[in-house]
Amino acid sequence: MTATPPVQAPAPGSAAPAPPPAGAPGAHAPDLRYHETEEELRAVVRQLFDDRCAWPEVLARLEAGEPTDTALWHALAAELGWACSSPKATAAPAPVTGRRR
C-alpha cells in the first residue's frame, strides 16, 4: 500500500485543490444521518400531522377533489414559523396525485 501525500493548503491567490474522487484514499463520505435538530423537526411535523391529518379526513378530501389542506399549510407556515419570502408562498401547493410507496 502506498502512502498518500499530505494535502497542502493552496498558495494565496490560487484555486483550492479539487477533493479526491469518492473511494480514493483521503475521500470522506458525507454523514447522511439525521442530527438532533433534524430529529426534533421531524418529531414536531409528525405530531402536527398526527393531530390534523387523520387518514379518513385525508381520503375524504381526495375523493371530494380537494386534496390540498390549506389549513394545514397555514399551520406549517404560521404556527411552526415556516413562512418563506417566495411570491409563490401564498399560493396553495400542488395537490398530491400519487400514492405513497
Contact map, one row per residue, 1 for C-alpha under 8 A:
11100000000000000000000000000000000000000000000000000000000000000000000000000000000000000000000000000
11110000000000000000000000000000000000000000000000000000000000000000000000000000000000000000000000000
11111000000000000000000000000000000000000000000000000000000000000000000000000000000000000000000000000
01111100000000000000000011000000000000000000000000000000000000000000000000000000000000000000000000000
00111110000000000000000000000000000000000000000000000000000000000000000000000000000000000000000000000
00011111000000000000000000000000000000000000000000000000000000000000000000000000000000000000000000000
00001111100000000000000000000000000000000000000000000000000000000000000000000000000000000000000000000
00000111110000000000000000000000000000000000000000000000000000000000000000000000000000000000000000000
00000011111000010000000000000000000000000000000000000000000000000000000000000000000000000000000000000
00000001111101111000000000000000000000000000000000000000000000000000000000000000000000000000000000000
00000000111111000000000000000000000000000000000000000000000000000000000000000000000000000000000000000
00000000011111000000000000000000000000000000000000000000000000000000000000000000000000000000000000000
00000000001111100000000000000000000000000000000000000000000000000000000000000000000000000000000000000
00000000011111110000000000000000000000000000000000000000000000000000000000000000000000000000000000000
00000000010011111000000000000000000000000000000000000000000000000000000000000000000000000000000000000
00000000110001111100000000000000000000000000000000000000000000000000000000000000000000000000000000000
00000000010000111110000000000000000000000000000000000000000000000000000000000000000000000000000000000
00000000000000011111000000000000000000000000000000000000000000000000000000000000000000000000000000000
00000000000000001111100000100000000000000000000000000000000000000000000000000000000000000000000000000
00000000000000000111110111100000000000000000000000000000000000000000000000000000000000000000000000000
00000000000000000011111100100000000000000000000000000000000000000000000000000000000000000000000000000
00000000000000000001111100111000000000000000000000000000000000000000000000000000000000000000000000000
00000000000000000000111110100000000000000000000000000000000000000000000000000000000000000000000000000
00000000000000000001111111100000000000000000000000000000000000000000000000000000000000000000000000000
00010000000000000001001111100000000000000000000000000000000000000000000000000000000000000000000000000
00010000000000000001000111110000000000000000000000000000000000000000000000000000000000000000000000000
00000000000000000011111111111000000000000000000000000000000000000000000000000000000000000000000000000
00000000000000000000010001111100000000000000000000000000000000000000000000000000000000000000000000000
00000000000000000000010000111110000000000000000000000000000000000000000000000000000000000000000000000
00000000000000000000000000011111000000000000000000000000000000000000000000000000000000000000000000000
00000000000000000000000000001111100000000000000000000000000000000000000000000000000000000000000000000
00000000000000000000000000000111110000000000000000000000000000000000000000000000000000000000000000000
00000000000000000000000000000011111000000000000000000000000000000000000000000000000000000000000000000
00000000000000000000000000000001111101100000000000000000000000000000000000000000000000000000000000000
00000000000000000000000000000000111111100000000000000000000000000000000000000000000000000000000000000
00000000000000000000000000000000011111110000000000000000000000000000000000000000000000000000000000000
00000000000000000000000000000000001111111000000000000000000000000000000000000000000000000000000000000
00000000000000000000000000000000011111111100000000000000000000000000000000000000000000000000000000000
00000000000000000000000000000000011111111110000000000000000000000000000000000000000000000000000000000
00000000000000000000000000000000000111111111000000000000000000000000000000000000000000000000000000000
00000000000000000000000000000000000011111111100000000000000000000000000000000000000000000000000000000
00000000000000000000000000000000000001111111110000000000000000000000000000000000000000000000000000000
00000000000000000000000000000000000000111111111000000000000000000000000000000000000000000000000000000
00000000000000000000000000000000000000011111111100000000000000000000000000000000000000000000000000000
00000000000000000000000000000000000000001111111110000000000000000000000000000000000000000000000000000
00000000000000000000000000000000000000000111111111000000000000000000000000000000000000000000000000000
00000000000000000000000000000000000000000011111111100000000000000000000000000000000000000000000000000
00000000000000000000000000000000000000000001111111111000000000000000000000000000000000000000000000000
00000000000000000000000000000000000000000000111111111100000000000000000000000000000000000000000000000
00000000000000000000000000000000000000000000011111111100000000000000000000000000000000000000000000000
00000000000000000000000000000000000000000000001111111100000000000000000000000000000000000000000000000
00000000000000000000000000000000000000000000000111111100000000000000000100000000000000000000000000000
00000000000000000000000000000000000000000000000111111110110000000000000000000000000000000000000000000
00000000000000000000000000000000000000000000000011111111110000000000000000000000000000000000000000000
00000000000000000000000000000000000000000000000000001111111000000000000000000000000000000000000000000
00000000000000000000000000000000000000000000000000000111111100000000000000000000000000000000000000000
00000000000000000000000000000000000000000000000000001111111110000000000000000000000000000000000000000
00000000000000000000000000000000000000000000000000001111111111000010000000000000000000000000000000000
00000000000000000000000000000000000000000000000000000011111111100000000000000000000000000000000000000
00000000000000000000000000000000000000000000000000000001111111110000000000000000000000000000000000000
00000000000000000000000000000000000000000000000000000000111111111111000000000000000000000000000000000
00000000000000000000000000000000000000000000000000000000011111111110000000000000000000000000000000000
00000000000000000000000000000000000000000000000000000000001111111110000000000000000000000000000000000
00000000000000000000000000000000000000000000000000000000000111111110000000000000000000000000000000000
00000000000000000000000000000000000000000000000000000000000011111110000000000000000000000000000000000
00000000000000000000000000000000000000000000000000000000000011111111100000000000000000000000000000000
00000000000000000000000000000000000000000000000000000000010011111111100000000000000000000000001100000
00000000000000000000000000000000000000000000000000000000000010000111110000000000000000000001111100000
00000000000000000000000000000000000000000000000000000000000000000111111110000000000000000000000000000
00000000000000000000000000000000000000000000000000000000000000000001111111000000000000000001000000000
00000000000000000000000000000000000000000000000000000000000000000000111111100000000000000000000000000
00000000000000000000000000000000000000000000000000010000000000000000111111110000000000000000000000000
00000000000000000000000000000000000000000000000000000000000000000000111111111000000000000001000000000
00000000000000000000000000000000000000000000000000000000000000000000011111111110000000000000000000000
00000000000000000000000000000000000000000000000000000000000000000000001111111111000000000000000000000
00000000000000000000000000000000000000000000000000000000000000000000000111111111111000000000000000000
00000000000000000000000000000000000000000000000000000000000000000000000011111111111100000000000000000
00000000000000000000000000000000000000000000000000000000000000000000000001111111111000000000000000000
00000000000000000000000000000000000000000000000000000000000000000000000001111111100000000000000000000
00000000000000000000000000000000000000000000000000000000000000000000000000111111110000000000000000000
00000000000000000000000000000000000000000000000000000000000000000000000000011111111000000000000000000
00000000000000000000000000000000000000000000000000000000000000000000000000011101111100000000000000000
00000000000000000000000000000000000000000000000000000000000000000000000000011100111110001000000000000
00000000000000000000000000000000000000000000000000000000000000000000000000001000011111001000000000000
00000000000000000000000000000000000000000000000000000000000000000000000000000000001111101000000000000
00000000000000000000000000000000000000000000000000000000000000000000000000000000000111111000000000000
00000000000000000000000000000000000000000000000000000000000000000000000000000000000011111100000000000
00000000000000000000000000000000000000000000000000000000000000000000000000000000000001111110000000000
00000000000000000000000000000000000000000000000000000000000000000000000000000000001111111111000000000
00000000000000000000000000000000000000000000000000000000000000000000000000000000000000111111000000000
00000000000000000000000000000000000000000000000000000000000000000000000000000000000000011111100000000
00000000000000000000000000000000000000000000000000000000000000000001010010000000000000001111110000000
00000000000000000000000000000000000000000000000000000000000000000001000000000000000000000011111000000
00000000000000000000000000000000000000000000000000000000000000000001000000000000000000000001111100000
00000000000000000000000000000000000000000000000000000000000000000011000000000000000000000000111110000
00000000000000000000000000000000000000000000000000000000000000000011000000000000000000000000011111000
00000000000000000000000000000000000000000000000000000000000000000000000000000000000000000000001111100
00000000000000000000000000000000000000000000000000000000000000000000000000000000000000000000000111110
00000000000000000000000000000000000000000000000000000000000000000000000000000000000000000000000011111
00000000000000000000000000000000000000000000000000000000000000000000000000000000000000000000000001111
00000000000000000000000000000000000000000000000000000000000000000000000000000000000000000000000000111
